Amino acid sequence: MGFGDKNGCHVQSVTLSSSEDREITSVNGDHGKTYDDVWWFRADYRTFNNFPQNIQKVFPNIEDVFINAADITTLTKADIAPFGSQLRSFVFHYNNIEVLEEGLFDENPNLEGIVLHGNKIKFVASGVFDKLPKLRTLSFREN
């Protein structure tokens, strides 16, 4: 799990279509390649409030998502499902997630790593990781 040798985008700024629908319309970041060449997406210290939508449409080959200290309080299946089976790692540090809902990762069977450090997780639905046969890393440190 990680961001190794593959091309990625470390986000500097994101333009959202509106605060209600949360769709990303453009990204300014350090990647130096075309959007098709980007394999990982990382946003640090951004205040999204909600999980940003449309990441996988802007970057169609995303395998790894890393969102750190974005002040996001809710994470739903609808947020994660669009990444589909190509999602390999999901790192979501220091946000304010309290609940991992049933079926959260059902559409992402190739996930190998999930890291949820520094959230406020109080409830994990039964079977939330059952459909992840390739899962090797799962970490909840500092919850």
Number of C-alpha atoms within 10 A of each C-alpha: 14 15 16 8 7 11 20 25 23 17 17 13 13 17 12 18 13 10 11 8 12 17 19 18 15 14 18 12 16 13 16 11 11 9 18 13 17 21 21 25 23 18 21 15 12 16 14 18 15 18 21 17 19 19 21 18 16 17 20 16 18 26 25 23 26 19 24 21 18 20 20 21 16 16 18 16 16 14 17 19 16 17 23 18 15 17 26 23 24 23 20 24 22 21 23 20 21 16 17 20 17 15 19 21 27 20 20 22 19 20 27 18 21 22 16 23 19 18 22 17 17 10 11 14 12 11 12 15 20 12 17 17 11 12 17 11 12 15 12 14 11 12 15
